[in-house]
């Protein structure tokens, strides 16, 4: 934040929150391409998803236990068949009754690759579903999938079959309909979302929302968000950079809370040669040199701060199967230069470095790379544009982040990026085989063993350069109470007025 901007904020009068109108004014930083939870992969989309829709299960963040949500009980009939008893008396926001038909329709739609769900990993483990009776359903998996409960408690939302059959993803994006604690009053695509407390909510483990209206606007510039926070135009923002959060905490005009998240940052390197068979990233020693060139601890200490830590493995440490005992690349510029020379680049090389967020972090990495002779040209794009380029294999080096959709299982990250999909820039058949076993075995030890093999090879070959875990700074009015959770999901239905 500039000195001038800070001075303006510090001298501004802080207006009261919009408690009198029972409205929480919040901001998104990233423009959300679609509100339909199956057709976006952004954190903002996850946040809306959890407020608007319900899953069959719910993961209690305090106990780590699964609880019934739209389902009240569940049983594995066999390794690939999960039977669930459904909650009775639930109605969607449009009045449509919830029953087994909605579950079957949702599963059958999202499980078909041709329907184009953006994050296939969230749904492609499901083969289909069948109705046993009005309030009993069976979900069939494509082979044993021990992480099924994680996904049913997270990204798998249940949609109203009659409405979705008619409206489709385009209609759902403009007029979303769920069973969640908030209903959607209006959507201005990518810009403005108004949520209203759903008075007919079934309650369930989420509980009833407290605040009547949540008004969310997309404001890409953090300084603008801060100015609105102090003028009273906003009550709740998050993702505030560490230096600004520290200043806000000293001013003591708002609640400033830091919490770790499951999101990690990493460098994606084109080892498979998708962007060109002769690109330097196809050489192992070049990738290892990049890993040695960047002082990740300094970036954590000086830029991320808070609860962030250096990450060495291609997963988040708390996830099941995440082996953190892998090859580590200490900050060693001289070793990086030596490796580049051995790879045939004694004078370094020039490369395009793509990023979509956290420009200061990207610029710090450019500086470290420059010090060992890698002249990286920053190409800063919108998330959707960069994602499309990566899916086409057009980037040789990019700075990415992934929050695993808050699924606490290595299948949600390692298997997302190393199983020959659109975002796999390693294309290692051995890694693929290990992950296939790990993803489908019902034996936890077999899962751990094979995730470990995959993660160790990913580290040895430096297919990724894992960087750091993220933390989030939440800044909100003193008129409200909110406790963030490590899964990085802002649950508006848990925000309360004092």
FENVENVEN-V647817 format. One record per backbone hydrogen bond with DSSP energy under -1.0 kcal/mol. NH is the residue of the N-H (numbers start at 0). CO is the residue of the C=O. Records with the same first field share a line. If there is no record, write none. Layout:
NH=CO ; CO
This chain:
5=1
6=2
7=3
8=4
9=5
10=6
18=16
21=18
22=17
23=212
25=214
26=235
27=216
38=35
45=41
46=42
47=43
48=44
49=45
51=47
52=48
56=151
57=66
59=64
63=59
66=57
68=55
69=54
70=55
71=84
72=84
74=82
76=80
77=80
80=77
81=138
82=74
83=136
84=72
85=134
86=69
91=95
92=177
94=91
97=89
99=133
101=98
102=98
103=99
104=100
105=101
106=102
107=103
108=104
109=105
110=106
114=111
115=112
117=37
119=117
121=118
122=119
123=119
125=122
126=139
127=139
129=137
131=135
132=135
135=132
136=83
137=129
138=81
139=127
140=79
141=124
142=140
147=144
150=146
151=147
152=148
155=150
156=154
157=53
163=159
164=160
165=161
166=162
167=163
170=166
171=167
172=168
174=170
179=51
181=50
182=195
184=193
185=193
187=191
190=187
191=187
192=215
193=185
194=213
195=182
196=211
197=180
200=197
203=201
206=202
212=21
213=194
214=23
215=192
216=25
217=190
218=27
224=220
225=221
226=222
227=223
228=224
229=225
230=226
232=227
233=227
234=24
235=24
236=474
239=472
244=240
245=241
246=242
247=243
248=244
249=245
250=246
251=247
254=475
256=473
258=471
260=469
263=401
264=467
265=399
266=464
267=397
268=462
269=395
270=268
271=424
275=272
278=275
281=278
282=279
286=282
287=283
288=284
289=285
290=286
291=287
292=288
295=293
298=294
299=295
300=296
301=297
302=298
303=298
304=299
307=304
310=466
314=312
318=315
319=407
321=318
325=323
331=291
335=331
336=332
337=333
338=334
339=335
340=336
341=337
342=338
343=340
344=339
347=344
350=374
352=376
353=396
354=378
361=357
362=358
363=359
364=360
365=361
366=362
367=363
368=364
369=365
370=366
371=368
372=369
373=368
374=348
375=373
376=350
378=352
380=354
385=381
386=382
387=383
388=384
389=385
390=386
391=387
392=389
393=388
397=267
398=353
399=265
401=263
405=402
406=403
408=406
409=319
411=408
412=409
413=409
414=409
416=412
417=413
423=420
431=427
432=428
433=429
434=430
435=431
436=432
437=433
438=434
440=436
446=442
447=443
448=444
449=445
450=446
451=447
452=448
453=449
454=450
455=451
456=452
457=453
458=454
459=455
460=456
462=457
464=266
466=264
468=308
469=262
471=258
473=256
474=236
475=254
476=234
479=476
480=495
487=484
491=489
493=490
494=491
495=480
497=478
